């Protein structure tokens, strides 16, 4: 009797213990999971969420701009700046001097850094935004502002003139840097970083030039030439769609997918121009047209003398790398003794072109592409062109890439 | 009779309990699903007030405290990178664990241990705010608030003695507040030499450990015990002020301190080419060391001589003998205009044996580009004698981590050395000009720093020493910021931008003080002065 009673009681107790344990397991697990869910949903709050949580006591000092502020990073950067400036000076000299050489305008025989010091003021990061535009990539946009006091002295040598040291001061940089991280399955999980400056908003680099121990007018047009060089370097190398690809060591990766490749070919015919402005005192202007997509690859028409309604009918071929963001630029110049004057400029965004569909367009010439610089609304005439866009297939793309590399090599040899 | 039945009763009870446990186990626990599901996360706006109440204790620190910054962009970055990180870490962990397991298995007579499931889950760690501290020292201090409530699933299958046991770890939650200090700061990327990590509070760790499907960590009492045990173990190792030190760069090399001196004797040059149209050339040699900000040195000019003899000596400081080189350029001096380059050559310092003078005859080249087929013209030769003298070990090792140092030999026994380091000043402004420099007056002696042109936040980082017979307990140090202008015709060529008198009793007692002082007679100016008192005992 007692045995059976004992057994029954024992079994009941055993089963109850197990049931109790399962209940505890469920309870604890439930608690942990709900905590995990809470923390996850709190990790990316926006304005509405916060209003719901705080109700009336919404803290007044919190804001949700598109680019998140990073006050802490700016504090650290200003503390770290003297050391970063020292470390970067050598690297910048090494990497930028060859660029100055490549993009040097024809009037200048040598352009080098004679002194490079980045100053005491650190750049400020106004905000950071992270998003994922493509599978397997993280895009980070950094809004950078630098009102620095660097001391950069360029040694400029021009033909027939002695070398003049030109100082670049009061450098102000406003730009948004886009860094794209390519993700991969192995530590450190990032195989390459692509860096470029966003073209929207347009990067601004402002500075004042001062000639040390001389005057800027000693080499005529030197400040314009330096402005031009800086602009070319930026639009051709750093501004989207151009980019710098940095592979992160340790992981073998094919970065060719990330590099900018020729997308298609533009066949452009410069037909004629009408009603050009007369810039000459005696006679009429001698116009010619410069056409390009990239400032590095410019093509020119013949010069037609003494004519304000010239007809050229010349055809050129240009490479387009990114139909979405690039444009064809046409600059009409008047040939002169000394520096040629610009009669007008026009821009044709490639996105307006359909592949394999030839088009004839009459473009209005403007005094400048920068809307802020146009002071007068005088008519500068029109330029008529024909254009055909042909999209490359894989083989043509590779062939065009090879051709481009070859041309750059030859140019380098030619300059030396 | 009763006694016997009680005993039977107890036996029955015992048997019953065991049977009951087994039955209960099978009934309730064995059939529980062992997979880990991804939790469903509803957006906050859909929650009702009750579930919101639950959320309140977990509100991130950046919402509650104004001194914490929000780093949701970093959370997003981690979230996007998490699937890849998960796979990468698990792969590495498996690769590291496999050989260790293979070694250990035979010792315990286990047949095999396998990872049936290894994943870190779908929830990434999140940062609940970032706080930075700014001190006068050369270091960066950051304190992110880290919370990881993940749903990892680590399942080990252990086979031994014909049985199979599954051990599963789930629901790992770690809440920690690490303090990350980057120091010392050095002028080469990434600009800091070491990382120090320590925890400001004991971390909170919670997880589930299932053995045969039953969660051991839900037994009340047991989980609290295990949690406390883990907290104490981790605290023992990493609770502040104990730290985990990770070295990134070699601090002595990265700080770019001089490691030696190279003595250069420019002897003579032979068979130089004529560069001037009339008469001979007027050569001189310009020498400098690569990768250094030090200015170049020049010999004298030997007029109208194509085989000049100089025999002049120079000493140049060396920071990295492996990568630096000596560059020699022979120029032709001109009265008017630019001096013509006659030829050049470079000697890498690693070709020199320490403390052994070496005489070298260098062919003068147009440039270092060997492919330049433009000239094979002979430009002459330059003869130099080079001796590289590295510093002895004792001379270079200044304790980088410990700023407290002993006085050098020769200090009077009861006295010591007072070291004054003028770091930087902020917001100094003169009425007429601002080219600040600092003047220090102590004990009748005066010292001055270099002038910094046109700068309201000048940085000097200059060190001055005073040897004293006894501790300066009652003395004061007078520090003054002045400005001079070289413009001619100014009524006020020299003006004062502010001053401060520092009492030295504190530094004698504390050995080292690094502070920012407000300048008197200045609107807002501050100066950072570091004082050290070194004794020989």
Interface residues (C-beta under 8 A of the other chain):
Chain A: X1 X2 X3 X4 X5 X6 X7 X8 X9 X10 X11 X12 X13 X14 X15 X16 X17 X18 X19 X21 X22 X24 X25 X27 X28 X29 X32 X33 X34 X35 X36 X37 X38 X39 X40 X41 X42 X43 X44 X45 X48 X49 X50 X52 X53 X54 X59 X61 X62 X68 X69 X70 X71 X72 X75 X76 X79 X80 X82 X83 X84 X86 X87 X88 X90 X91 X120 X128 X129 X130 X131 X132 X138 X140 X162 X163 X181 X183 X184 X185 X186 X187 X189 X190
Chain B: X5 X6 X8 X9 X10 X11 X12 X13 X14 X15 X16 X17 X18 X19 X20 X21 X22 X23 X24 X25 X27 X28 X29 X32 X39 X40 X41 X42 X43 X44 X45 X47 X52 X54 X55 X56 X58 X59 X60 X63 X66 X69 X70 X71 X72 X73 X74 X75 X76 X77 X79 X80 X81 X84 X85 X87 X88 X89 X91 X92 X123 X126 X128 X130 X131 X132 X134 X140 X142 X147 X149 X150 X151 X170 X171 X173 X185 X186 X187 X188 X189 X191 X192 X206 X208 X214 X215 X217 X218 X219 X220 X223 X291 X337 X338 X455 X457 X459
